[in-house]
Amino acid sequence: MFFASDNAGPAHPKVMEALIAANQGYAMGYGADPIMDQVRSQIRDIFEAPEAAVYLIINGTAANSVLLGTMTQPWQTIFCADCAHIHEDECNAPEFYTQAKLTLVPTQDGKMSPDALRSRISGEENRGVHGPQRGPLSITQTSEKGTLYSLDEIGALTAVASEYGLKTHMDGARFANALVTLDCSPAEMTWKAGIDTLSFGGTKNGAMGVEACVIFDPELAWEFELRRKRGGHLLSKHRFLSAQMQAYLADGLWLDMARAANTRCTQLAAGLRDHNTAQMLFAPQANIIFFQMPRAEHKRMLDGGAVYYVMDGNPEEGDPQELLTGRLVTDWSMTEKGVAQFLDLLRS
């Protein structure tokens, strides 16, 4: 009954097997290993982007930060959702790597609207040398609230950015979960919708620790390489990143794992809807649920062995009837039985 985070789930056995296989003999370092050549081709084929530059990096914060550093000048501001991971959960790493600031766009259900984005963009670069200049847009798909931008919504946001000559980055830590729900192609959710760079997540979806930085604008590639090295994120024994990503992509494993996680989330959401003290805050569309219950119910669940985060209060102290927000996240390894155990405890 572990629903704290998909970061906490195990790596898929096929990923671990690939790591063991890669740990034989010698291979050139820093991305010159032969497995990386195959990974680059795999990703270019999956995204229908034969000219895309593809690089691997060990975690999502680094992927977001180095990509945004490549896209941003220090005197610019990056436009992002007010609940974006780059704002709330990366300890100002994007600001550190870009030397720029973030401008937060208000959201509804975790998503920016074109009108809200246009208002924020138009509010900058109008004070001459005294104010920040306009920089790139960053979109999180799946959003931090477990909701999804439709293809039309992504296109509408990138169109606003394009009106002002701005590029767009996508934080795709849970890219696969969004993709299987929308039932579209990776190309349709990225460059065909106006995305210039993508942090393509693996860690939350069954890898041990690897993200791909996919750059659809080849002009950015060399600067990214320099920034990755300067930032300390060019792994010397790179083959262990390559091996993970190769196994992750092979035979559609990444999509199978995302479908499994989403299916368990759907099962969990159905059970929560049937419980009269639980109220979901957003319609879950991928593998994340936010819900409210009285403090006493949270305490009972946690004492009973359920593991998840209570986001806005201490379940141990305070008014037992006060509503507190919980977050549940399913990963590829969560079983139907595990969800059923949680729901049985909830009903008991």
Secondary structure as GFF3:
##gff-version 3
##sequence-region A 1 348
A	DSSP	three_ten_helix	6	8	.	.	.	ID=ss1
A	DSSP	alpha_helix	13	22	.	.	.	ID=ss2
A	DSSP	alpha_helix	34	46	.	.	.	ID=ss3
A	DSSP	beta_strand	53	57	.	.	.	ID=ss4
A	DSSP	alpha_helix	60	71	.	.	.	ID=ss5
A	DSSP	beta_strand	76	81	.	.	.	ID=ss6
A	DSSP	alpha_helix	85	88	.	.	.	ID=ss7
A	DSSP	alpha_helix	93	98	.	.	.	ID=ss8
A	DSSP	beta_strand	101	105	.	.	.	ID=ss9
A	DSSP	alpha_helix	114	122	.	.	.	ID=ss10
A	DSSP	three_ten_helix	128	130	.	.	.	ID=ss11
A	DSSP	beta_strand	133	140	.	.	.	ID=ss12
A	DSSP	alpha_helix	151	163	.	.	.	ID=ss13
A	DSSP	beta_strand	168	172	.	.	.	ID=ss14
A	DSSP	alpha_helix	175	182	.	.	.	ID=ss15
A	DSSP	three_ten_helix	191	193	.	.	.	ID=ss16
A	DSSP	beta_strand	197	201	.	.	.	ID=ss17
A	DSSP	three_ten_helix	203	205	.	.	.	ID=ss18
A	DSSP	beta_strand	211	215	.	.	.	ID=ss19
A	DSSP	three_ten_helix	218	220	.	.	.	ID=ss20
A	DSSP	alpha_helix	221	230	.	.	.	ID=ss21
A	DSSP	alpha_helix	239	249	.	.	.	ID=ss22
A	DSSP	three_ten_helix	250	252	.	.	.	ID=ss23
A	DSSP	alpha_helix	253	273	.	.	.	ID=ss24
A	DSSP	beta_strand	279	280	.	.	.	ID=ss25
A	DSSP	beta_strand	288	294	.	.	.	ID=ss26
A	DSSP	alpha_helix	295	303	.	.	.	ID=ss27
A	DSSP	beta_strand	309	310	.	.	.	ID=ss28
A	DSSP	beta_strand	323	329	.	.	.	ID=ss29
A	DSSP	alpha_helix	336	347	.	.	.	ID=ss30
###
